[in-house]
Amino acid sequence: MTLIDEAELRSATTTDPDIVALTTAQQAELAAIYGDDQPLVDLHPDIRFILLLVGGTPVGCVGLQPVSPGLGEIKRMYVEPASRGWGLSRLLLTEVESEARRLGLTHLRLETGTAQHEARALYTHHGYTPTSPYPPFENEPASLCFAKEL
């Protein structure tokens, strides 16, 4: 049995303690890679999170933030380091795209960093293509933006 066989996905809010812990860990990991001078991006109040549990333990999350009619943004996608390499990020990405479709979104965008090679490979493998940087990332040399029509 693999981790993915034991995976469970559930909806969560920004105040869910598991979401807070995972997004805090994600931001700390990014600060260790890129430094503390990254733009601090507040989450939209209408963001929807998906929490990933394996064997009842929270190991990952992804947020879906509405931007404008038809457009959503993937935010705070994260799988804790000990759970990587099992396909859990693919599971999260598939689920957030399904949620976007359920909400009537037809276009998704996201931002990732130049040093996050695995994330870039995941997104391009799933049909995301490079796009022009959007605010607040337009002047961030370590930022890469991607988009996908659903």
C-alpha positions, -999 to 999 in steps of 0.1 A, spaced: 0 0 0 12 35 -9 5 69 6 -18 77 -23 -39 46 -14 -45 61 20 -52 96 8 -83 115 18 -94 149 5 -117 173 23 -128 209 22 -114 233 47 -113 270 56 -84 294 59 -88 292 97 -87 254 99 -57 246 122 -44 221 98 -45 246 69 -28 272 90 0 248 100 5 236 64 4 271 48 28 284 75 52 255 67 49 263 30 57 300 35 87 291 57 100 267 31 97 294 4 114 320 27 143 295 31 146 292 -7 140 328 -18 146 349 13 122 371 32 118 398 6 91 381 -14 58 399 -18 34 390 10 2 380 -8 -30 381 13 -56 354 7 -89 364 -7 -117 359 19 -136 336 -5 -107 312 -9 -116 275 -7 -90 251 6 -87 214 0 -69 195 28 -51 163 20 -48 137 48 -29 104 47 -39 79 73 -57 107 91 -26 130 92 -27 163 73 1 163 48 -9 188 21 -33 214 9 -42 236 -20 -64 268 -22 -87 280 -50 -91 317 -50 -117 335 -71 -103 364 -91 -130 374 -115 -159 358 -134 -145 326 -149 -110 330 -135 -95 313 -104 -60 312 -90 -44 282 -74 -28 293 -41 -7 277 -14 -3 243 -30 19 223 -6 28 187 3 50 184 34 85 171 25 82 136 40 52 129 18 66 140 -15 73 116 -44 41 96 -41 19 116 -65 0 135 -38 5 168 -55 -11 154 -87 -40 143 -66 -44 179 -52 -41 195 -86 -67 172 -101 -91 180 -72 -86 217 -73 -93 217 -111 -125 197 -105 -136 222 -78 -129 250 -102 -151 234 -128 -178 229 -103 -177 266 -95 -180 275 -132 -144 286 -136 -130 282 -171 -95 295 -165 -69 289 -138 -37 307 -131 -9 303 -106 25 316 -96 55 295 -86 92 302 -83 122 297 -105 138 273 -80 107 250 -77 116 226 -105 93 199 -94 63 223 -92 71 236 -127 73 201 -141 40 192 -124 21 222 -138 35 219 -174 27 181 -174 -9 190 -165 -13 215 -193 -4 248 -177 16 271 -200 38 301 -191 19 334 -191 28 370 -184 33 378 -147 3 393 -130 2 416 -100 19 414 -75 44 393 -93 52 414 -124 84 427 -110 96 396 -92 125 379 -110 120 347 -91 84 344 -101 70 323 -129 33 325 -138 13 297 -156 -23 294 -168 -47 268 -181 -80 268 -198 -103 242 -182 
